[in-house]
Amino acid sequence: MAFSATFLIVAVVVVGIWLFVEVKRLKHKLWAFFLIGLILFTYISFSVSLKGKDVDIKSIDGVIKAGKLYASWLGSLFNNAKSVTAYATKQNWSEYDTNVTNKTPLDPIWDRL
């Protein structure tokens, strides 16, 4: 009896330590995934925002112009996201439309058969 209780306590401690280490590793993995995603987003969005624009990023003036274009593109992106979110929150998301005056519930399909 004492052996099984001691074994159970040791097993719980080992599992606890293992979970602690895995949680710390998961935090580092999540941070790495976040950074990789941020780098990919920046690269792709920078490429998309400058596509079709005649910008030479090999000169200082070109880098400044590219930075302004990218900042403008990001600003319009966040402004559009804000507008869509505001529009979606103003919608009537209730199950039944309260604006309709004739509210006749639909009969179940098996009652109509």
KAVENRA-V913853 format. One record per backbone hydrogen bond with DSSP energy under -1.0 kcal/mol. CO is the residue of the C=O (numbers start at 1). NH is the residue of the N-H. E is the energy in kcal/mol with one decimal. If there is no record, write none. Layout:
BEGIN
co = {CO/CO}
nh = {NH/NH}
e = {E/E}
END
This chain:
BEGIN
co = {1/2/3/4/5/6/7/8/9/10/11/12/13/14/15/16/17/18/19/20/21/22/23/24/25/26/27/28/29/30/31/32/33/34/35/36/37/38/39/40/41/42/43/44/45/46/50/53/56/59/60/61/62/63/64/65/66/67/68/69/70/71/72/73/74/75/76/77/78/79/80/81/82/83/84/85/86/101/102/108}
nh = {5/6/7/8/9/10/11/12/13/14/15/16/17/18/19/20/21/22/23/24/25/26/27/28/29/30/31/32/33/34/35/36/37/38/39/40/41/42/43/44/45/46/47/48/49/50/53/55/59/63/64/65/66/67/68/69/70/71/72/73/74/75/76/77/78/79/80/81/82/83/84/85/86/87/88/89/90/103/104/111}
e = {-1.8/-2.4/-2.6/-2.3/-2.2/-2.6/-2.6/-2.4/-2.3/-2.6/-2.6/-2.4/-2.5/-2.5/-2.7/-2.3/-2.3/-2.4/-2.4/-2.0/-2.3/-2.5/-2.1/-1.6/-2.3/-2.9/-2.1/-2.3/-2.8/-2.5/-2.4/-2.6/-2.6/-2.5/-2.4/-2.5/-2.7/-2.4/-2.5/-2.8/-2.8/-2.3/-2.2/-2.5/-2.6/-1.4/-1.8/-1.5/-1.1/-2.1/-2.3/-2.4/-2.7/-2.5/-2.2/-2.4/-2.6/-2.5/-2.4/-2.4/-2.8/-2.4/-2.3/-2.1/-2.5/-2.2/-2.4/-2.2/-2.2/-2.2/-2.5/-2.3/-2.5/-2.3/-2.4/-2.1/-1.1/-1.2/-1.0/-1.2}
END
